[in-house]
């Protein structure tokens, strides 16, 4: 019996994510929370013929109930990116939302896994960590920033260049963070070797890093990447759910490197340095982060330089989140 709460379930990501989690056979209870429109979303999804029981929770007065007795909380809540906005522009609004939600989780389900989708992930995950620390319930193994969309894009965009590649099977390690040049796809370490010219590597890396801008522009003010993000979030959630049952699953995710200090040495030596948070491939287990998975080979010079650039930007992003959490 696994209970999952989706916080922000009536939004552009939340609705399709709720649908996908209702279809997941490992979910027995699905709590849908939002500040508007969620009763209708829950009623609609509850008619789907799977065994998961769906309940809706509306507004601040029902937040505590929404996160009581849950095993996994997924947080897509917040405002979407609009044309011209960066993830940092979202910070002032989404930071407060994430802080409030994580405080409720800390009080009502302190051992729940928390998967943060709300942007900017590079800052909202550190906010969540500081909230949990303040409540005395922080466990680095159980807090995740969902960066799966970067991995999904990397696989799909490689196929756009090489149609013989199976996008569903290809795995490209993506390290760093979850915005712009903090996203570092290690194309040279793809699960299936892909031959790319230097120019192709540069262009493909940029497209993966700024793939969200394609969607924002195409939607012309009507939103950001919601459907693909919901898919990526559901994939990550499924990996966590399978890991809870004892299956060994590997997913890249933005974590506190304290979750596996020994395993973190490799990425620190490659450029992450003393950063507290970094996206790395992680083996998941019943307790969350089981270990950071070694990359298996040395990234190339282009990728090492990209890690250096990412680290500089991430230091600022992380500090912004920590400062906000401690100062409010």
N, C-alpha and C positions, 0 to 999 in steps of 0.2 A: 504494500500500500504506500504509494508516494503521492504527496500533496504538493502541488505547484501553484504559486501565486504569480500572476502577471500584473505588474503595477504600471498602469498606463494602457489598459487593455482596449480602450475605445479609440485609440489613436491610429494613425496611418500604419505604424509598425504593429501596434498592439492587436488590432483586429485579425490580420492574417496570421500573426504569431499565435494568437489564441486558437484559431482554427487548426493550425498545424499541431499544436500541443493536444488538442482534443482528439486528434487522430492517432496520437502516440499511445500504444498499448501499455506502456510502462507508467502512464499517469492514471491514478485512481481518483484524485480530487483536483479540480481546477478552480482556483479562486481568481476571479477577474475584478480588478479594482481600477477605478478612475474617478475623476471629479465631475464628469458629465457622461451621459449617454450609455453607460455600461449596462444597465438593466436590459436594454434592447439587444445589445451584443450578446450577453449571456443567454437570453431567451432563445435567440436565433441559433447559437452554437449548441445549446443544450439538446436540440432536436436531432443532432447527428448521432447515428446508431453505433456509438462506441460506448464502452463501459464507464468512462470517466464521468464523475458527477460534477456539474458546473454550478457555481454560486456567484452571484454578483455582489459587489460592495461599492457603495456610492458615497463619495465625499469623505472629508476628514473625520467625521464622527464614526465612520465604519472602517477606518484604516487599521486600527488595532485588530479587529476581528478578521480582516482580510489576511493578516500575516501571522495569525495565531495557529500553531500546530502545523506549520509548513516545513517541507524538506528543502525546497528550492524556491527562491524568489528571483524573478527575471524583471529587470527594470528598463523598459523602453520609454518611460514617461518623459515628457518635456516638449519643447517646441521644435519643429523641424527647421532645417536650414533652408533659407530662401536665396534667390540669386544675389550674388555679391557678398553673402555672409560666409565667414569662415567658422570652423568649429569653435574657435575662441570667442566669436561674437555671441555664441549661444550660452557662454559661461554664466553670465549674470543671472539668467533665468533658470537654467537647468541645475546649477549648483545648489540652489536652495531647495529645489524639488527633490533631488537625490538625497540631500542631507536629511530632510524630513522623513522620507521613506525608510532610509537605513536606520534612523533612530527608532522607528516603530518596529522594524525587524529585530534590532538589538534587544529591545525590551520584551518582545513577545515570542520570538523564535531564534534565540541567540546562536543556535548551532546550525541554522539553515545555511545552505550554499547560497551565495549571492552572485548573480551574473548581471553586470551593468552594461547596458546598451546605450544609455543616454549620453549624448555628446556634450562637451569634449571628454571622451573616455580617458585621455591622458591626465585629466584633472579630476574628473568625477570619481574615478577609482581611488585616488589618494584621499579625496574627501570621505568616501565611504570607510576607508581604513581608519582615518582619524576619529570618525564617529564611533566606530567599533572599539577602538582603543580607549576612548573616553568612557565608554560603558563597561570596559573591562572584559570584553568578549571577542576581541580580535584574534582570529586564527588565519594566518597568511595562506593556509592551504585551502580555505573555503571561500575566498573572494576572487572574482574573475572579471576582467574587462573583456567583453566579447569583441574579438578582432577577426572573427571567422569570415566576414565579408571580404576582407583583404585577401584571404586565402582562396575564397571562391572566385573572386575576380581574377586572381593570378592564374588559376587553372583555366578559366574560360578565355582569358585574353591570350594565353599561349596558344590555345586552339585556333583563335582567330588568325594567328600567323602561321600555324602549322596544323592544317585540317586533319592530318593523320593521327594527331594526338587525341586520346580519350580524356576529355575534360573531367569526366566524373571520376576517373581513376587517378589522374595526375595529382600529386601533392607537391606544392611549392612551399618550403618553410618561409614564413614571413615573421620577421623580428622587429623590435623597436617599439613603435607606438601605433596610434590609430588616427593619424591625420597628416595629410600632405607628406612632407619629406621626413617625417618620423616613421613612416611605413617603409620597411626595407625588405623587399622580396629577394630571397636568395635563389635566383633562377639557376645558378650554376649547381645548386644542390637539389634540384628537382628529383622526385622519385623515379621518373623516367628521364634519362638524359635528353636535353633539347639543345640542338646546335643553333646558336644565335650569333649574329655579327655584333660588333661593339655598338653599332648604331641601333640595331634592333633592341639590344639589351637596354640601352639608354632610353629609347622611346617607350618600350614596354614597361620599364620601371616607372617612368613618369605617368603612364596611363593608369597603372595600378595605384599609384600614390594619389592620383587626383580623379579617379574613376567616379567618385561621388559628384564631381562637378558636371560630368556628362549628363547625369540624371537630373540634377537641379536645373540645368540649362534647358533640357528637353521638356521638362514639366512646366517651364516658363512661369514660375511663381506659384505653381500649384502644389509644391512639396519637394521632398528629397527622396533618397533611395529608401523606400518602405517595403516593397514586395521582396526585393533581393535581400534586404536586411532581415526581414522576417524569416526568410528561408535559412539564412546563415545563423540567425539566433536559434531557430528550431533545431538546426543541425548540432549546434553546440550543446543545447539543452539535452538532446537525445544522447550525445556522448556522455554527459554527466549522469544521466539516468541509467545508462548501461553500466557505467563505472560503479554506481551505487550498488549494483547487483553483483559486482565482483569482476566484471569484464575489464580487460586492459584496453584502454582507448587513448590515442594520442591526438591532441589538438593544440595548435598554437593559441595562446591567450595572454593577455596583459595581466601580470601578477606581481605581487610583492616577492622579490627574489629571496626574501627570508624564508619562503616556503620550502626551499631546498638550497641552503647556503653552499653545500658542496657542489651540487649540479650547476649553480650559478657562476662558478669560477670561470668556466669556458667563455660565456658571453661577456663577463666582466673583462677578461683578458683581451677579448676581441674588440672592445671599445666601450662597453657599457659602464665601465669604471665603478664608481661608488653609488650609482643610481639605485634608488630603493625599488623602483618598478621598471619592468621591461617586458615586452611580449617575446615569448620563447615557446618552442614546442614542449608540451607538458604531457606526461603520462598521468592519466586520471585514475583514481581508485576510489574505494568506498569512503575514504576520508578526505577526498578532494585531490589536491596535488600530491601525487605519489613521488614523482621526481621530475626534474627538468631533463629532457631527452637530449643527449649529445647530438650535435649537428652531423657528425660522422665524417666531416672533411672541412678543410679550411675554405672559407669564402674567398672569392677572388678579390683583386685589388679594388675594382669598382665598388663591390659590395662592402668592403671594409671601410672605404671612404664614406659610403652612404651611412654606415653605422655611426661613424664619427659625427656626421652632420645631424643625424637623428638624436644622438645623445645630447648634443648641445641644446637642441630645441626642447627635448623632453625634460631636461633639468629645470627649465623655466616653467613648463606646463605643470610638472609635479609640484614645484614650489608654490605655484598659484593655488592649486587645490589645497595643499597643506595649510597655507596661510589663511585661506578662506575658512576652512573647517575650524581652525584654532581661534580665529578672530571673531566669530559670530556667536 
